[in-house]
Amino acid sequence: MSSPSSTFSSRHPKELRRLALSVLQPGFVGTEAPDWVLRDIQDGLASVVLFSRNIVSAEQVARLTARLRAENPALVIAIDEEAGDVTRIESATGSTRPGNFALGAVDDTELTGTVAADLGRQLRAAGVSLDYAPSADVNSNPDNPIIGVRSFGADPQVVARHTAAWVRGLQSAGVAACAKHFPGHGDVAVDSHHGLPTYGADREEIAAQALPPFRAALDAGVRAVMSGHLLVPAYDPELPATLSPRILNDLLRQELGFDGLIVSDAIEMGAVADRYGIDGATVRAVAAGVDAVCVGGESAEEATAALLTDALVRAVAAGELPEERLVEAAGRVHAFADWSRGLGETGRTGHTATDTADIGFVAARRALRLTGSVRDALPLPAAPHVVELVPTTNLAIGKETPWGVADPLRERLPGTTSVRVRREELLAPGAALEACALESASGRPLVVVARDASRHAWMSHALASLTEARPDAIVVEMGLPGSAVPGAVQIFTHGASAASGVAAAEVLAGAR
């Protein structure tokens, strides 16, 4: 690094602060624009990001984004909206579109593009210009705690072609896509919200397994790439990808030829913040090649934005962050803002609204897979009792987002009853599946709903116990398909979106 005396900035402090503000993409709390966000936009903040806490309705979001852009018409407004299990725009109701894994199961790239374009139109109408999606990760580790059904699948070629289709579809509707989590978060066993995962493959394996979807995204014209907080020793044995010039500059910029916007994953995540602090991680990320630092999924206060702005300014003065790197990053943000603004004005899609009405439900129905003696068991002869086995989900999935089969089934078969069972309830003294799940199903059809049973030992055991007691039970798996339950009729939805729940309910009730 250069010495402090050789890197003293000749820029006015206000100009330097403006540059620092322009490389942040902060979140905030509330459904209206806070005063501090509006002030920061006036002072140079070039981007913000929306989460579910900012969203009540499409109309409200449109008012919010209009108020924000009143301060800067070129403001980049991002959202972390993948559809499927990870939804913000429909967090209160569940997504009306299935997620990536369901689309990969169908393996129709035209359908994937149409679903993405449909989402893009909704986001654009709400005033969003950048979507932190799609996940281009190849879910090659079935025990991965953070990706799972967010991926198009475990085959790099399937993931590559659907990543490209999703990018083209979303951007055709006037919203920029952001392929994540570079260089690939699919073959890890640690959740980067809490710790630092390691992807231990060699470069040849990485090139064959993890990079094809990112290459496909770049070929499709993706305008942004999000870095992942994971250690990839084949490229850098010391620094996580978000903080590694070898990965962001040498691999992504030089080898793959990407010249668009590099966005960090949320900088307050434990994988980087626990070791370097949120301010230290921010400085290191920008120095490594990140152009826009996402912050505010968990740290959404004015003080956090001020802390990071001051840290970047101080780092330039101290020689820890070259001024030309900060200028370059700010320039890329503003170039992206100009491009995305023009995209919204000229973006068109080959599909009209009437062509794609209910496309999410169409896709969810096509993603269903059934096994067992289906003709003998379906449709259900009477209103069932539904037992939903509830896992603890990762932080990417909103706790408020509804999922399951019981509610949509109750709409189609009045008299349907249900219970939700969690691991801690089964561990309580005296707890038994008979009492909390089976007694209400006596003399009635039983439907057991699981979500990634293969990843949760308690859920697998509960599922085995329930189907042993009731061999006629219908099993609905809304996560990654695991081992077949011997003798049971099973419905695989390949995701837990609201659309997937409706599709399963229709089959159970014979509504389709």
C-alpha positions in Angstrom: 0.0 0.0 0.0 1.1 3.6 -0.6 2.1 5.8 2.4 -0.5 8.3 3.6 1.6 11.2 2.5 1.6 10.0 -1.1 -2.1 9.5 -1.3 -3.4 12.7 0.2 -6.5 13.7 -1.8 -6.6 17.0 -3.5 -10.4 16.9 -3.7 -12.6 19.0 -1.5 -13.9 17.0 1.5 -17.5 17.4 0.3 -16.5 16.0 -3.1 -14.8 13.0 -1.5 -17.8 12.4 0.7 -20.0 12.5 -2.4 -17.9 9.9 -4.1 -18.0 7.7 -1.0 -21.8 8.0 -0.8 -22.2 7.1 -4.4 -20.8 3.6 -3.9 -23.2 2.6 -1.2 -26.5 0.9 -1.7 -28.1 1.2 1.7 -31.4 -0.2 2.9 -33.7 1.7 5.3 -36.6 1.0 7.6 -40.2 2.1 6.8 -42.6 2.4 4.0 -41.8 6.1 3.4 -38.5 7.7 2.6 -36.7 8.7 5.8 -35.3 12.2 6.0 -31.7 10.9 6.3 -32.0 9.0 3.0 -33.4 12.0 1.2 -30.5 14.2 2.6 -28.0 11.6 1.5 -29.4 11.5 -2.0 -29.0 15.2 -2.2 -25.4 14.8 -1.0 -24.5 12.1 -3.5 -26.1 8.8 -2.6 -26.7 7.2 -5.9 -28.5 4.0 -4.9 -30.9 2.4 -2.3 -32.2 -1.1 -1.9 -35.7 -2.2 -0.8 -36.6 -5.1 1.4 -39.9 -6.5 2.6 -40.0 -4.1 5.5 -40.4 -1.3 2.9 -43.3 -2.9 1.1 -47.1 -2.9 1.7 -48.5 -2.8 -1.8 -47.5 -2.1 -5.3 -49.1 1.3 -5.2 -47.3 2.2 -2.0 -43.9 1.1 -3.4 -44.5 3.2 -6.5 -45.2 6.2 -4.3 -42.0 5.5 -2.3 -39.8 5.2 -5.3 -41.3 8.3 -6.9 -40.5 10.2 -3.7 -36.9 9.0 -3.7 -36.4 9.8 -7.4 -37.7 13.3 -6.8 -34.3 14.0 -5.2 -32.4 12.3 -8.1 -34.3 11.0 -11.2 -31.3 8.7 -12.0 -31.3 7.1 -8.6 -30.7 3.3 -8.7 -33.4 1.5 -6.8 -32.6 -2.1 -6.1 -34.5 -4.9 -4.6 -33.6 -8.4 -3.5 -36.4 -10.2 -5.4 -35.7 -13.7 -6.7 -39.4 -14.9 -6.8 -40.1 -18.3 -5.3 -38.9 -18.7 -1.7 -37.0 -15.4 -1.6 -39.5 -12.7 -2.3 -39.8 -9.1 -1.2 -42.4 -7.6 -3.5 -44.9 -10.3 -2.4 -43.4 -11.1 1.0 -46.8 -10.7 2.8 -48.6 -13.1 0.6 -46.0 -15.4 -0.9 -44.7 -15.3 -4.4 -47.1 -15.9 -7.3 -44.2 -17.2 -9.3 -42.2 -20.3 -8.6 -38.5 -20.0 -7.9 -35.4 -21.1 -9.8 -35.4 -24.8 -8.8 -39.0 -25.2 -10.1 -38.1 -23.5 -13.4 -35.0 -25.7 -13.7 -37.2 -28.8 -13.1 -39.4 -27.8 -16.0 -36.4 -27.0 -18.1 -38.1 -24.8 -20.6 -36.0 -21.7 -21.1 -38.8 -19.8 -22.9 -41.0 -20.3 -19.8 -38.2 -19.1 -17.6 -37.7 -16.0 -19.7 -41.4 -15.3 -19.7 -41.7 -15.6 -15.9 -38.7 -13.3 -15.4 -40.2 -10.8 -17.9 -43.5 -10.9 -16.0 -41.6 -10.2 -12.7 -39.7 -7.4 -14.5 -42.8 -5.6 -15.5 -44.1 -5.7 -12.0 -40.8 -4.4 -10.6 -40.5 -1.7 -13.2 -44.1 -0.5 -12.5 -43.1 -0.2 -8.9 -40.0 2.0 -9.8 -37.3 -0.7 -9.3 -34.3 -0.5 -11.7 -32.0 -3.2 -10.4 -32.9 -6.7 -9.1 -30.4 -8.8 -7.1 -31.3 -11.9 -9.1 -31.0 -14.4 -10.5 -29.0 -16.8 -8.3 -26.5 -18.3 -10.8 -25.2 -20.7 -8.2 -25.0 -24.4 -9.0 -26.4 -26.3 -6.0 -23.9 -29.1 -6.2 -23.9 -29.7 -2.5 -27.4 -31.0 -1.4 -26.6 -30.0 2.2 -26.0 -26.4 1.3 -27.8 -24.3 3.9 -28.2 -21.1 2.0 -28.9 -21.9 -1.7 -31.0 -25.0 -2.2 -34.2 -24.2 -4.2 -32.8 -20.7 -5.0 -30.7 -22.5 -7.6 -31.9 -23.7 -11.0 -30.4 -27.1 -10.1 -27.2 -29.2 -9.7 -26.3 -29.4 -13.4 -24.1 -26.5 -14.5 -25.5 -26.6 -18.0 -29.1 -26.5 -16.8 -28.2 -23.6 -14.5 -26.3 -21.8 -17.3 -29.1 -21.8 -19.8 -31.8 -20.8 -17.3 -29.6 -18.1 -15.9 -29.2 -16.6 -19.3 -33.0 -16.9 -20.0 -33.8 -15.2 -16.7 -31.4 -12.4 -17.4 -32.8 -11.8 -20.9 -36.4 -11.9 -19.6 -35.9 -9.6 -16.7 -33.9 -7.0 -18.7 -36.4 -7.1 -21.6 -38.9 -5.6 -19.2 -36.7 -2.7 -18.2 -35.1 -4.0 -15.0 -31.4 -4.8 -14.7 -30.4 -8.3 -13.6 -27.6 -9.1 -11.1 -26.2 -12.6 -11.3 -25.1 -13.9 -7.9 -23.1 -15.1 -5.9 -19.8 -14.9 -7.8 -17.9 -17.1 -8.2 -20.5 -19.6 -7.1 -22.0 -20.3 -3.7 -23.5 -23.7 -4.4 -20.9 -26.1 -3.1 -20.5 -24.9 0.5 -21.8 -26.2 3.8 -21.8 -22.9 5.8 -24.4 -20.1 5.7 -22.4 -16.9 4.9 -24.9 -14.9 7.0 -23.2 -16.5 10.1 -19.8 -17.7 9.1 -17.2 -17.9 6.2 -17.9 -20.8 3.8 -15.0 -22.4 1.9 -15.3 -23.6 -1.7 -12.3 -26.0 -1.9 -12.4 -27.0 -5.5 -9.4 -26.5 -7.8 -9.5 -24.1 -10.7 -10.3 -26.8 -13.3 -13.3 -27.9 -11.2 -14.5 -24.4 -10.6 -14.3 -23.6 -14.3 -16.5 -26.7 -15.1 -18.9 -26.5 -12.2 -19.4 -23.0 -10.9 -18.4 -20.6 -13.7 -20.6 -21.7 -16.7 -23.8 -19.9 -15.4 -21.8 -16.7 -14.9 -20.3 -16.9 -18.4 -23.9 -17.5 -19.7 -25.1 -14.4 -17.8 -22.4 -12.3 -19.2 -23.1 -13.6 -22.7 -26.8 -12.7 -22.1 -25.8 -9.1 -21.3 -26.2 -9.1 -17.6 -25.4 -5.6 -16.3 -24.5 -6.5 -12.7 -22.8 -9.3 -10.8 -23.0 -9.8 -7.1 -19.9 -11.1 -5.2 -20.3 -13.9 -2.7 -18.8 -13.9 0.8 -16.9 -17.2 0.5 -13.3 -18.3 0.5 -12.1 -19.8 -2.7 -8.5 -21.0 -2.0 -7.8 -21.9 -5.6 -7.8 -18.2 -6.3 -7.2 -16.6 -3.0 -6.4 -18.6 0.2 -6.8 -15.5 2.5 -9.6 -13.2 1.4 -13.3 -13.9 0.7 -14.4 -13.3 -2.9 -16.0 -9.9 -2.0 -12.6 -8.7 -0.7 -10.4 -10.3 -3.2 -8.8 -8.5 -6.1 -7.7 -11.8 -7.5 -11.3 -13.0 -7.8 -13.0 -9.7 -8.7 -10.4 -8.2 -10.9 -8.2 -11.0 -12.2 -11.0 -13.6 -12.7 -14.2 -11.6 -13.2 -12.9 -8.5 -15.0 -9.8 -9.8 -16.8 -10.5 -13.5 -17.5 -14.3 -13.4 -18.0 -14.3 -9.9 -19.4 -17.1 -8.4 -17.3 -17.2 -4.6 -17.5 -20.5 -3.9 -15.7 -21.3 -3.1 -12.1 -20.0 -5.3 -9.3 -22.2 -5.3 -6.3 -21.3 -6.8 -3.0 -23.6 -9.2 -1.1 -24.8 -7.5 2.1 -21.6 -6.3 3.8 -22.9 -6.8 7.3 -23.1 -10.5 6.9 -21.0 -12.5 9.4 -18.7 -14.0 6.7 -16.9 -10.7 6.3 -18.1 -8.3 9.0 -17.2 -10.7 11.9 -13.6 -10.6 10.8 -13.1 -7.1 9.4 -16.0 -5.1 10.9 -18.6 -3.7 8.7 -16.5 -0.6 8.0 -13.3 -2.5 7.4 -15.1 -4.9 5.1 -16.6 -2.0 3.1 -13.2 -0.4 2.5 -11.6 -3.7 1.5 -14.5 -4.6 -0.8 -14.2 -1.3 -2.7 -10.4 -1.6 -2.8 -10.8 -5.1 -4.2 -13.0 -4.1 -7.1 -16.6 -3.8 -5.7 -18.4 -0.8 -7.2 -21.5 -0.8 -5.1 -21.7 -1.9 -1.5 -25.0 -3.4 -0.4 -25.8 -2.7 3.2 -28.9 -2.6 5.2 -30.5 -6.0 5.2 -29.8 -6.1 8.9 -28.1 -2.8 9.5 -30.4 -0.2 8.1 -29.8 2.8 10.3 -28.5 6.3 9.4 -25.6 5.7 11.6 -24.4 2.7 9.6 -24.5 4.7 6.3 -22.6 7.5 8.0 -20.0 5.0 9.4 -19.3 3.5 6.0 -19.1 6.9 4.3 -16.6 8.2 6.8 -14.6 4.9 6.6 -14.2 5.3 2.9 -13.2 8.9 3.1 -10.6 8.1 5.9 -9.3 5.1 3.9 -8.5 7.4 0.9 -6.7 9.8 3.2 -4.8 7.0 4.9 -3.7 5.3 1.6 -5.8 2.2 2.3 -8.1 2.9 -0.6 -6.6 4.5 -3.8 -8.6 7.5 -4.7 -8.7 6.4 -8.4 -10.4 3.2 -7.3 -13.1 5.1 -5.5 -13.5 7.4 -8.6 -13.7 4.3 -10.9 -16.3 2.7 -8.7 -18.4 5.8 -8.5 -18.1 6.2 -12.3 -19.4 2.7 -12.8 -22.4 3.4 -10.6 -23.3 6.5 -12.4 -22.8 4.8 -15.8 -25.1 2.0 -14.6 -27.7 4.5 -13.4 -27.7 6.2 -16.9 -28.0 2.8 -18.6 -30.8 1.5 -16.4 -32.7 4.7 -16.7 -32.6 4.4 -20.5 -33.5 0.7 -20.3 -36.7 1.6 -18.4 -37.6 4.2 -21.1 -36.9 1.8 -24.1 -37.2 -1.7 -22.6 -39.7 -3.9 -24.4 -40.7 -7.5 -24.1 -42.1 -9.8 -26.7 -44.9 -10.9 -24.3 -48.0 -8.8 -23.6 -49.8 -8.9 -20.2 -52.6 -11.0 -21.6 -50.1 -13.5 -23.1 -48.6 -14.1 -19.6 -51.6 -13.8 -17.3 -51.1 -16.1 -14.3 -47.8 -17.3 -15.9 -46.4 -18.0 -12.4 -49.2 -20.5 -11.6 -48.8 -22.1 -15.0 -45.1 -22.6 -14.3 -45.7 -23.9 -10.8 -48.2 -26.5 -12.2 -45.7 -27.6 -14.8 -43.0 -28.0 -12.1 -45.0 -30.6 -10.1 -43.8 -34.2 -10.1 -45.9 -37.0 -8.6 -44.8 -40.5 -7.6 -46.6 -43.6 -6.2 -50.2 -44.9 -6.8 -51.5 -41.5 -7.7 -54.7 -42.7 -9.5 -55.8 -44.6 -6.4 -55.1 -41.8 -3.9 -56.0 -38.6 -5.8 -58.1 -36.5 -5.7 -58.7 -36.7 -2.0 -62.1 -38.2 -1.2 -62.8 -35.8 1.7 -61.3 -32.7 3.5 -58.0 -33.8 5.0 -55.9 -33.0 8.0 -52.6 -31.4 7.0 -49.5 -31.7 9.0 -46.8 -29.1 8.0 -43.3 -29.8 9.2 -41.6 -26.4 9.7 -37.9 -25.9 9.4 -35.8 -23.0 10.5 -35.0 -21.2 7.3 -32.0 -19.0 6.4 -32.0 -15.2 6.6 -32.5 -14.8 2.9 -36.1 -16.1 3.3 -38.4 -13.7 5.0 -39.9 -15.1 8.2 -43.1 -13.3 7.4 -43.6 -15.0 4.0 -46.4 -17.6 4.1 -45.9 -21.0 2.6 -47.5 -24.4 2.7 -50.5 -26.3 1.3 -53.1 -26.1 4.1 -54.4 -22.7 3.4 -54.9 -23.1 -0.4 -56.3 -26.6 0.2 -58.8 -25.2 2.7 -60.1 -22.8 0.1 -60.7 -25.8 -2.2 -61.8 -28.3 0.3 -63.7 -26.6 3.2 -63.3 -28.5 6.4 -59.6 -29.0 5.9 -57.8 -28.8 9.2 -54.1 -28.3 9.8 -51.3 -28.2 12.4 -47.7 -26.9 12.1 -45.0 -28.9 13.9 -41.5 -27.6 14.7 -38.4 -29.4 15.9 -38.5 -27.8 19.3 -42.1 -28.9 19.8 -41.1 -32.5 19.2 -38.2 -32.2 21.7 -40.5 -30.9 24.4 -41.1 -33.3 27.3 -44.1 -35.6 26.6 -44.4 -34.4 23.0 -45.5 -37.0 20.5 -46.5 -36.9 16.9 -49.6 -38.9 17.8 -50.9 -36.0 20.0 -49.9 -33.1 17.8 -50.5 -34.5 14.4 -52.2 -37.9 14.1 -55.2 -37.7 16.4 -56.9 -35.0 14.3 -56.4 -37.1 11.2 -58.3 -40.1 12.6 -60.8 -41.4 9.9 -59.7 -38.7 7.4 -57.1 -38.3 4.7 -53.7 -37.2 5.9 -51.4 -34.8 4.0 -47.9 -34.4 5.3 -46.0 -31.3 4.0 -42.2 -31.2 4.3 -39.6 -28.6 3.3 -36.1 -30.0 2.7 -36.7 -33.1 4.7 -33.4 -34.6 3.5 -31.5 -31.7 5.1 -33.2 -32.0 8.5 -32.8 -35.2 10.4 -35.7 -34.5 12.8 -38.0 -33.8 9.8 -37.0 -37.0 8.1 -37.7 -39.0 11.3 -41.1 -37.3 11.7 -42.0 -38.0 8.1 -41.0 -41.6 8.5 -43.1 -42.0 11.7 -46.1 -40.3 10.2 -46.1 -42.4 7.1 -45.5 -45.6 9.1 -48.5 -44.8 11.2 -50.5 -43.8 8.1 -49.3 -45.6 5.0 -52.1 -43.9 3.1 -50.7 -40.4 3.8 -49.9 -38.1 0.9 -46.5 -36.5 1.2 -45.8 -33.0 -0.3 -42.2 -32.0 -0.4 -41.7 -28.3 -1.0 -37.9 -28.2 -0.9 -35.2 -30.3 -2.5 -36.5 -33.8 -3.3 -34.8 -36.4 -1.1 -35.2 -40.1 -0.9 -38.6 -41.5 -1.8 -40.9 -42.5 1.0 -41.6 -46.2 0.4 -45.1 -46.8 -0.7 -46.3 -43.2 -0.3 -47.9 -41.0 -2.9 -45.6 -38.0 -3.1 -45.9 -34.6 -4.7 -42.8 -32.6 -5.4 -43.3 -28.9 -5.9 -39.6 -27.9 -6.2 -40.1 -24.8 -4.0 -42.3 -23.3 -1.4 -43.8 -20.3 -3.2 -47.4 -19.5 -2.9 -47.9 -20.5 -6.5 -46.3 -23.9 -5.7 -48.7 -24.4 -2.7 -51.7 -23.6 -4.9 -50.5 -26.0 -7.6 -50.2 -28.8 -5.1 -53.6 -28.0 -3.5 -55.2 -28.2 -6.9 -53.9 -31.7 -7.5 -54.9 -32.8 -4.0 -58.4 -31.4 -4.4 -58.9 -32.5 -8.1 -59.4 -28.9 -9.0 -57.3 -29.3 -12.2 
